[in-house]
């Protein structure tokens, strides 16, 4: 969406929401982190959307997306927490209206011998199939993720791993900030154990 269409999109949500309420529907609007490019981030007026809609869904992924020119994590804890604080403080959105959406995927980043960078999306449930046996994983305390690096066919491979441990850390932000709940992208990419972890962390603790 173009930045110059921001106000028109807000007006669309303003006019749509009461009409949906009339027929008993709930309005939730997905938005990106409040940083980045004109067509990715600056095209949303999060304050207005968060004030009008029933829920605003923070798509807390693609910190380093498919168009990134350098390797990086899909959703580092530090970035998710910082962005969430912007929603709450800068954008002044009520915490009970925010749904935190987490990734069920990651990317394997490839750096060729001549420095060219590319990435491939990997479902969370298939990560262990991609990483060669014997590859060491190192926990990054700032990102709160496991990181692995290896070589294949003369190229360097890097992966910031989304697993139960990394998701649990991000999920903790929901209870800490009294958010509305959790979302994800996308169903079918996850391990079956994810749902039990969500239940335990959000409903039982």
Protein Blocks (a to p, Z undefined) as FASTA:
>chain_A
ZZklmmmmmmmmmmmmmmmmmnopacddddddfedjfklmmmpcfklmmmmmmbdcddde
hkbafklcbdcdfbdfklmmmmmmmmmmmnopafklpccdddfbdcdddddfkopacddd
ddfklmmmmpcghiacdddfklopadddddeehiacddddddfklmmmmmmmmmmnopab
dcdddehjacfklmmmmmmmmmmZZ
